[in-house]
Structure formats: C-alpha cells, structure tokens
Amino acid sequence: MIKTLIKLKILKFIIIGSASAAYVFKKYCDQKNEVKNRKDKKPSLPAR
C-alpha cells in the first residue's frame, strides 16, 4: 500500500510538472509570436 501511495504521489508530481511546463512553453511561444507579429507589421504610408 505504501508503494502504491508513493507511485501515486510521483505520478501527481509528473502530471503537475508537465502541465506547468506546457503552460510556460505556450506562454513563451505566444510571446515570441507577438514580437514577430509586431516586426512584420510595417507602418502604412499615409495616402496622398
């Protein structure tokens, strides 16, 4: 029973760790894409 509890706790930490790592990675990618989008948008020249 103790081994089962230890396995469940380890599994819980793995799941929480992977979820938080995925969240951080998504945030990093979103931030990188936002910076890229700012560079891609060129200010349009005013119509004459």
C-alpha positions in Angstrom: 0.0 0.0 0.0 2.8 2.4 0.8 4.4 1.7 -2.6 1.1 2.5 -4.3 0.9 5.8 -2.4 4.4 6.7 -3.4 3.8 5.9 -7.0 0.6 8.0 -7.0 2.5 10.9 -5.5 5.2 10.6 -8.1 2.6 10.4 -10.8 0.9 13.5 -9.4 4.1 15.5 -9.5 4.8 14.3 -13.1 1.4 15.4 -14.2 1.6 18.8 -12.5 5.1 19.4 -13.7 4.3 18.5 -17.3 1.2 20.7 -17.2 3.1 23.7 -15.8 5.9 23.1 -18.3 3.4 23.0 -21.2 1.9 26.3 -19.9 5.3 28.0 -19.7 6.2 26.8 -23.2 2.9 28.0 -24.6 3.4 31.4 -22.9 6.9 31.6 -24.3 5.7 30.8 -27.9 2.8 33.2 -27.7 5.2 36.0 -26.6 7.7 35.1 -29.3 4.9 35.2 -32.0 3.6 38.5 -30.6 7.1 40.1 -31.1 7.3 38.6 -34.5 3.9 40.0 -35.5 5.0 43.4 -34.3 8.0 43.3 -36.6 6.0 42.0 -39.5 3.5 44.9 -39.3 5.0 47.8 -41.2 3.5 51.2 -40.7 1.5 52.1 -43.7 2.3 55.3 -45.5 -0.4 57.9 -45.4 -2.4 58.3 -48.6 -1.7 61.4 -50.6 
